[in-house]
Amino acid sequence: MTKKYQILIVLALILFTAFIGTSLVSYFAAHDSLAQEIEESTLPLTGDNIYSEIQRDLLRPIFISSLMAHDTFLRDWALDGEQDSTPVTRYLKEIQQRYDTETSFFVSDRTRLYYHPKGAIKEVNKHDPQDAWYFNFKHSVEPYEINIDRDTADPSRLTVFINYKVYDYSGNFIGATGVGLSTSMVKQLIDDYQLRFNREIYFVNRFGTVTMHSDAYTGAEQIRNSPNLGLYATRILTSPSTAFNFERDGETVYVNSRLVPEFNWYLIVEQTNSPTNEKIFHTLLLNLAGAAVITLVVLSLAWVTISRFQRRLETLAHTDKLTGLANRQMLDRMLPQQIARARRNQEPLSCVIADLDGFKQVNDTYGHPTGDLLIRSIARLFTSITRTSDLICRWGGDEFLFILPNSDQAQARRFAEKLRRAVESHQLQLKDQLIGVSLSLGVAELGQQDTQEELIQRADHALLTAKNDGRNRVSEQTEEVGCSV
């Protein structure tokens, strides 16, 4: 595996790990915060709202019961001996119709008769459980009470009663009066809140029996019998309010309970899931998708950047900085491939080494910057003459080496002569002066047994011969070392 791929893999792991870690930390932090918000604020607030609305709806009937308890007609009729029940029956019926109550009543403490819009329907008895409310209320210290009980006139009907004490003008207790409301009022509250907030809302009594719920309720009628809620039944029934959560079918269920003292019931609010929680989860998925996209973009940019940087490094490593030609490192990499290809295809391969004549004098006379300009201009000249398949290498300070694929020694000599004539006629314009040099070249063709070093060595020997023979000429050497032309 190349270094580039290793860098990209490490970068991908760092980026994706960072993105996933950050996203998961944010998700769980938001999830825990939401769970705490639901348990400690949202559900209790829902319970408070329902309780407030129940109290609001009970204010009016409490006021009505208070008016009845202080009505002089009712008190005078009771003090006059309750001789005719018609007036009080008509009175109770008028209250029921005018204020749209479920029922209205008056219980005389002297006769123990229970008066109703239909008349005196019974005599309350302290031994009758259905009448226990009256005797308990009589001995209480509160002027009124609210309780939910079976209607004396219709025991099959559950009614919210507002009971108010009636006193004579001397402050003596003479009975209890009040109105009854249908529990549908409370049930409607449950349905409305359940629809608005997508929460399960119901009431349980002191014994854990579910006393009122919506039509959609599917839980147990006794919370102690509930597989999950039963574990917390004692906690609910012994605390004025409590909050907790449990797991049910892979989902977290949040529960809040509070005692409604007017009914002596517990209001239970359950929430299984939250739209906000789903939004948080969707946000997590979007964050992860965004992390993947950003990671891919960063990796793509890194790939391009590293590739360009790598190519630049390779160029710097294999290219001569002054001329832009191949350097010795490139030659060492390419020449073995060229030799192997030539032998595989049984094609000729030649090497030409060229050396500038008089270049040292140019440097000494005009300085190295001028010498560099001359070198660059001659390198451009060589590039324009050679084929794209040929390899040009700056061999030394003023030496150049050419590898000519599919060229025998005769073709290489003609090429070398072309280079010599081009350099001979080439001049560099320097202010008012023209600077030029000549070129000596050595040519050698790859022999059957030649190694890379031997091929270059024979071309170098031929170059030395050209230098010794007067320069500005081409010399070649055959496979038999020492035979030069």
C-alpha positions, 0 to 999 in steps of 0.5 A: 500500500502506497504512502498516499493511500495510507494518508487518505485512510488515516485522514478518513478514519480521523474525520469520520470518527470525529464526525460520528463521535460529535454527532453521537455525543450531541444526539445522546446529550439532546436525547437525555436532555429531552427525557429529563425535560419530559419527565421533570417539566412537560408531563407535570405541566400537562398534569397541572394544565388538566388540574387547572382546567378541572378547577376552573370548570368546578368554580361555577358549580361551587359558586352555585352550591354556595348560593343555594346554601345561603338562600333564605328560601331553602333555610326558611323552608327547612326551619319551617318543618319541611311540611310540603316538599313541592316548593323545594322540589320546584326550587331544585328543579329550577336550579338544575335547569337554569345552571344546566347541572346533572342534578341538584339536591338538599339533605335535611339533617332533621328528617334525613330526607334526600330531596331531589328535583323528583321529590324526596327520594330516600332517607339517608342512613349512616349504615348505608355505604352509599350515604356515608358521604353525608355523615363524613361531610357533616363532621368535617371542618370544611364548608364544602367538598367535591367528591365523585360518587354514584348518584343517589337518584341513579346509582348507575351514574357516576357524578361529580358532586359539590356538597355545601353545608347549610346553617341556620341563622344561629350557625347551627348545621341543618343539612347539606345542599349542592349540585352534581355534574356529569363526569363527561366534563372530566372525560372530555378534558382527557380526550382533548389533551390526549388528542392535542399532546398524544399522551395517555391520560387517566385517573386512578383511585386510592386503591389503584383502580382506573376510574376514568379514561379515554375511549382509546385506553387499553391498559389494565383496570387495576394498575397493580396488574400492569406488567410495567406500571405495577412495579411503581403502583405503591410509589404512585399511591403513596406520593402526592406526585411522582415521575419515572420512566420504564421500558415497554416494547423497546420504547421508553415510557415516561410517567407523571402522577399527581393527586387531585385532592378534590376527587381524591384520585390520582391523575396519570399522564403517560408519554411513549414517544416524542415527535421532538425525539424523532426529530433529534434522531432524524437530525442525527441521520442528517448529521451522519449523512452530512459527515459522510459527504463532507468526508468524501469531499475532504478526501477528494480534495486531499486526493487531488492535493496529495496527487499533485504534491506527489507529482510535483515531488516526483517531478522535482526528484526526476527533473533538472531544476535549471533546464526542466530535462530529466536528471540522473535519477530519472535516467536510472529509472527509465534506462533499464525499462528502455533496454528491456523493451528494446531486447524484448521487441528486438529493436535497436537502442542508441545512446548519445552523450554531448558536451558543450565546448568552451562553456567554462570560458563563458562562465568565467567571462560572463558569469554563471547566471549567463552560463545558466541562460545559455544552458537553458536555451540549448536545452530548449533547442535539444527538446525541439529537435528530439522525438517525444519517445527520446529521453533527454537527460542533463548528465552533468554541468554542461553534459547531456545524454540522449537515449534513442529508442528504435535507433541504430548507430547510424541513425544515432550518428545522424541525430548527433550531427543534427544536434552539433550543427544546431548548437554550432549555429545557436547564439545567445543574445546578451546586450550587444554581444552574441554568445555561442559554443560548439558541441562534441558528441559520442555515440554508442549502440546497445550491444547484445551483452551490454549492461546499462553502465557499459552502454553509457561508458562506450558513449562516454569513451566516444565523447572523449575521442571527439574532444581529443580529436579537436572538439565540435565533432561526432565520434562513435564507438562500436561494441568492441571497446577501443574501436572508434570512428 
